[in-house]
Amino acid sequence: MSDTADMAATLVSDTAEADAAPASNGSEAHESFVPTPAARTIMLGIDPSGQILQCDRHAPKLLGRRSAGELLGADLSDLTVDSSEQRDALAGLIDAVRSGRESTAMLSIKAEKGRQADAVVTVQPMTATDPDLTALAVIRLPVPSSER
């Protein structure tokens, strides 16, 4: 397994554990306190043009979609707020994917319930059995303060 695949497996595991952690109401003992994560992680498998080929199970809900089918085949640009600054940042990420480099940018993402959220988006080149799948896009969305 490649380092990227190991990292992806770890991120999926960490995300699942954080999502499964019960919320604390303050009445439990200090030892059982589980802090609420400040961000939610979404992982997408993308091709060199930024088309989404795979998504994790939480992606549709966190990105305001009804199902994975609404994400698959879409472009990363469909997830971002349309502005010249956003297009430039996204173009930099796609250029990194095409040249096999890791890159990170801040993008305004269209998230669940119609809200917009500034997210940290990292693209990491990867080797997969599917020749079209060339990178992993990791999107870290902040948890709304009302849910913390």
SULKAQUI-V188080 format. One record per backbone hydrogen bond with DSSP energy under -0.5 kcal/mol. NH is the residue of the N-H (numbers start at 1). CO is the residue of the C=O. If there is no record, write none. Layout:
# SULKAQUI-V188080
NH,CO  NH,CO
This chain:
# SULKAQUI-V188080
6,2  7,3  8,4  9,5  10,6  11,7  12,8  13,9  14,10  15,11  16,12  17,13  18,14  19,15  20,16  21,17  32,29  33,30  35,33  40,141  42,139  44,137  45,54  46,44  46,135  47,51  50,47  52,74  53,45  53,51  54,45  56,43  59,56  60,56  62,58  63,59  64,61  65,60  70,67  71,68  72,68  73,52  74,71  76,50  78,75  79,76  80,77  81,108  83,81  87,83  88,84  89,85  90,86  91,87  92,88  93,89  94,90  95,91  96,92  97,93  98,94  99,95  100,97  101,96  103,123  105,121  107,105  107,119  109,107  109,117  110,79  111,109  111,115  112,62  114,111  115,112  117,109  119,107  119,117  120,140  121,105  121,119  122,120  122,138  123,103  124,136  126,134  128,126  131,129  133,130  134,46  134,132  135,46  136,124  137,44  137,135  138,122  138,136  139,42  139,137  140,120  140,138  141,40  141,139  142,118  143,38  147,144  148,145
